[in-house]
Amino acid sequence: MLTFFSLKEHERNSDRKREGIQLEEILTPSQVAELLRIHVKTVYRLASEGTIPGNRIGRSWRFRKRDILDLVSNREKESREAN
């Protein structure tokens, strides 16, 4: 994932990391599809249904990586508990 920062932004981000504040990684629908190994159209459908937590910005969807990983982790836990 490419992210462009100005030098001042980079310095501020470095200061935040040193202070213990971590910036969240934001994913596109294509990146979520790759992470979950599903088709990108499935990502859009699941996001529209509310199954995958995400935010719509204009006509674009964005997802927090932590939310996607938590979702997968919780589903795996539920599956193990059911068996």
Backbone hydrogen bonds, N-H to C=O, Kabsch-Sander energy under -0.5 kcal/mol:
donor,donor_aa,acceptor,acceptor_aa,energy
5,F,3,T,-0.5
10,H,6,S,-2.4
11,E,7,L,-2.3
12,R,8,K,-2.5
13,N,9,E,-2.8
14,S,10,H,-2.4
15,D,11,E,-2.2
16,R,12,R,-2.3
17,K,13,N,-2.3
18,R,14,S,-2.0
19,E,15,D,-1.6
20,G,17,K,-1.2
21,I,16,R,-2.4
22,Q,20,G,-0.6
26,I,24,E,-0.5
27,L,63,F,-3.7
32,V,28,T,-2.2
33,A,29,P,-2.5
34,E,30,S,-2.1
35,L,31,Q,-2.4
36,L,32,V,-2.8
37,R,33,A,-1.2
38,I,33,A,-2.0
42,T,39,H,-0.7
43,V,39,H,-1.4
44,Y,40,V,-2.1
45,R,41,K,-2.2
46,L,42,T,-2.9
47,A,43,V,-2.4
48,S,44,Y,-2.4
49,E,45,R,-2.0
50,G,46,L,-0.8
50,G,47,A,-0.5
51,T,46,L,-1.9
52,I,46,L,-1.2
55,N,62,R,-2.9
57,I,55,N,-0.6
57,I,60,S,-3.5
58,G,56,R,-0.6
60,S,57,I,-2.2
62,R,55,N,-2.4
63,F,27,L,-2.3
65,K,25,E,-2.6
65,K,63,F,-0.5
68,I,64,R,-1.8
69,L,65,K,-2.6
70,D,66,R,-2.5
71,L,67,D,-2.3
72,V,68,I,-2.2
73,S,69,L,-2.4
74,N,70,D,-2.8
75,R,71,L,-2.2
76,E,72,V,-2.3
77,K,73,S,-2.1
78,E,74,N,-2.5
79,S,75,R,-2.1
80,R,76,E,-2.2
81,E,77,K,-2.4
82,A,78,E,-1.8
83,N,79,S,-1.0
